[in-house]
Amino acid sequence: MTEQAMSMVTWPRAETKAPRKNDGRRTGLRSRLVVTFTIVAVIASAMVAGIGYQLVRRELLTRATTSAIENLRDGLDRMTLPVGTSDLQWPTDTSVTDQDLADVAASLSGPDRQVVLEYGRQPPVRSDLDGFEDGDIPPDVRLGTETDRLVHKTQEIRGEPELVLGTRIYREGANGAKLWTGMSVYVFVSLKNEDRVLGNLRTALVQAGLLTLVIALSIALVSARQVLLPVRRLGAAAQALGSGRLDTRLPVHGRDELAGLTETFNETAVALEQTVSELRTLEAMSRRFVADVSHELRTPLTTMTAVTDMLTEEAEQLPPDAAQAVHLVVREINRLRVLVEHLIEVSRFDSGAAVLYRETVDVGDALADCLEVRGWADQVKLTVPIGLAFALDPRRFDVIVANLVGNALSHGAPPVLLDAVLRPSGLTVTVRDHGAGIPQDAIGHVFERFFKAGAGRARSEGSGLGLAIAKANAELHHGTISAQSVDPGTLFTVWIPRP
């Protein structure tokens, strides 16, 4: 982590947005808050409007029904019955004429009110010849009238809302008793005015509901923004913290749960910064220690290598035990020399001192030289198109190929195949051996430092850093390197993109 990445602002701007992962089902917290707030507002508005509408409707119908019943009763009280035998009911009184019945129906009718009068077996008399007929009388109203009750019902008749009232007409006998005259009257009261009022009310409620919806949606958007602003700031701060800006802090406002969460975030950031700082210090010390030790070992190793060369020349003249000891010392010194060289190379990568110097080279010549210098030309089958040129760092490319081929020769089995091909995306180099292959559970670890697959490799001549160095050099070219088990053997693939 560079120092430039450590120094930034005290807290990120609210507009900073963290990258989002689309899982196909994700919905934003803001959207859920807005939808929930809007649904609650709509449900509340609908409930209030519905209850208000029902109360108004009930009141209007109650008032219309009460007024119609009072008018009917007043009409019956003021009505003058035709002259007849006072102690007898009308069906037996032959003095009642059709005109008498028409007068009774007319006395009970009025504006927006029509009457159907039934008397005995005579045809029903209507106050309006073009109005309602006896067939329009609801059966339950007729049935209720026969029980000596004044009944009423609201019903849509002929497409219009009507209030239907039904009752029998009584007269007072000589002894003061109420006698049924044989007449039943049915009054149809129009509810057009009430229906018009209710229609206007419904329109007003719908308009008010739409206005409430707009207001609720606006309030929900504003409220969601205010509520989620600290959450977005926390998200942006967490992203900045994850990107290495460990001095990121957030201002604490208020004393609510979000303020407590912000305080916790700041405390966590402080602890994390301290821990990371300590780890970086230890890591820097470790890298410097490895680099210093590696460099300090180079001088004695150079001397030891010169001495071992002399011992190797004299080993054949020494007794068998001494000769074996000399060969063992020479082998271990060579291992130590390779390990020191690898450690120095690794320390360059860790310290960021590794630099890439690209130049256009003939890939075939570069691969052939790599094999020839190490004496592998007869052990590896090289396949490269003639004249294949590519821009890369020759030294680091040589290190990549040498480590991969050396690994195949040391731990695989012949034939070892080295191929290179130029694709539109870049240069691809593959190394394959035909040995037992790498165990499947070790494939993902072969590029880790000091990793050796299997107990048999624990004391091998390799340092355990070759593949890690090859991977670092490939990544320095902005490329990739991978390993996979094939049947038989192992296949390593290096891809270097075009510069």
Residue, then its C-alpha position, 0 to 999 in steps of 0.5 A: m500500500t502506497e503512502q498516497a493511498m493512505s492520505m485522503v479526506t477525513w470522510p468520503r463524500a455522500e455521492t461516492k457510490a460503491p460498486r453494486k453486484n447484480d444478482g438478478r433479484r436485488t432491490g434497493l433499500r430506498s425503493r423498499l422504504v418508498v414502496t412500503f411508505t407509499i403502500v401504508a399511505v395508500i391503505a390508510s387513505a383508502m380506509v379513511a376514504g372508504i369509511g367516510y364514504q360509507l358514513v356519508r352514504r348511510e347518513l344520506l340514505t337514512r335521511a332520505t328514508t326517514s323523510a320518505i316515511e314521515n311524508l308517507r305517514d303525514g299523507l296517510d294521516r291527512m288523507t280523506l277516505p271515500v264515504g262508505t259504511s264506516d264499520l266495514q272494510w272497503p272491499t265490501d263497500t260498493s260505494v268506492t269508485d275508481q276515481d276514489l282510488a285515484d284520488v287516494a293515490a294522487s294524495l300520497s304522490g309528489p315530486d320524485r315520488q310515485v305511488v302504486l295502490e292495490y285494492g282488493r282484486q281490482p287492477p292496481v292504480r298508479s299515480d303516474l300512468d308512465g311510472f312504476e307498475d306492480g311488477d316493479i314492487p320487490p317481493d320482500v317489500r310486498l311480503g313485509t307489507e302483508t305482515d301489517r308493517l311499514v317496510h322499505k328497501t333501497q333498490e335499483i329499478r329500471g337503472e335508477p336508484e329507488l327507495v320503495l316503501g310499502t304499507r297497508i292503509y287502515r281506517e278507524g271503525a265506530n268503536g275506535a278500532k283500526l280496520w284494514t281498508g283492503m288497500s296496500v300502498y307502495v311508494f317509489v321515492s327517487l334517490k337521484n339527488e342522493d346518488r348524484v351527491l354520492g357520485n360527486l363524493r366518490t370523484a372527490l375522494v378519488q381525486a383526494g386519494l391521487l393527491t394523497l398518493v403524490i404527496a405520500l410518494s414525495i414525502a417518502l422519497v424525501s424521507a428515504r433520502q434523509v434516512l438513507l443518507p447516513v447509510r450511504r455515507l457508511g457504505a462509501a466510508a466502508q468502501a474507502l476503508g476497504s480500498g486502503r484509506l484507513d484514515t477514513r472517519l465519519p462525523v457523528h450527528g445525533r444520538d440515534e441508532l445510526a449515530g451509534l453505528t457511526e461511532t462503532f464504525n469510527e472505533t473499528a476504523v481506528a482499531l483497523e488502522q492501528t492493526v494494519s499499521e503494525l502488520r505493515t511495520l512487521e511485514a516491512m521488517s520481515r521483507r527487509f530482513v529477508a533482503d538483507v540476509s539474502h544480500e549478506l549471504r551472496t558474498p560467502l556463497t560466492t566464496m563457497t561456490a569457488v571452493t566447491d568447484m575446486l573440491t569437485e575437481e579433486a573429489e575423484q582423487l579422494p577416498p569414497d567417504a570423503a568424495q561422497a561428503v564433497h558431493l553432498v556439500v556441493r549439492e547443498i551449496n547449490r541449493l542454498r545459492v538458488l534459494v538465495e537468488h530466489l529470495i532476492e528476486v522475491s524481495r524485489f517484487d515485495s518491495g515494488a522494485a521489480v521493473l519491466y523492460r519490454e522489447t520486441v524479441d523473436v519468441g522462438d529464439a528466446l525459448a531456444d536460448c533458454l533451453e540451450v543455456r540450461g542444457w535442456a534442448d535434447q529433453v524438451k520438444l519445442t514448437v514455435p511458429i517461425g518468425l513469431a515476434f512479441a514485445l516482452d521483457p526477455r530476462r523475465f520471460d526467460v525466468i518464467v519459461a526456465n521455472l516451468v520447464g525445470n519443474a516439468l523436468s524435475h517432477g514430471a516425466p518425458p516427453v516435455l512439450l513447450d509450445a508458443v502461439l500468438r493469438p489476438s489477445g496476446l502470446t500464449v506459452t504452454v509447458r506440459d509433461h507426461g508424469a503422474g501429475i499434481p494432486q487435485d487438492a494441490i493444484g490451487h496451491v502450486f504458485e504459493r511460496f515454499f509450497k511443495a506437492g507431496a512428501g517426496r518433494a520436501r527435500s528436492e533441489g528446488s527452493g519452493l519459490g520457482l513457480a511463485i516467481a514465475k507467476a509474479n513475472a507473468e503478472l508483471h507483464h499484466g498476464t496470467i499463469s495457470a496449472q491444470s491436471v491432464d491425462p497424463g501429466t500437468l499443463f502450465t499455461v502462460w498468457i501475456p497480453r499485447p502491450 
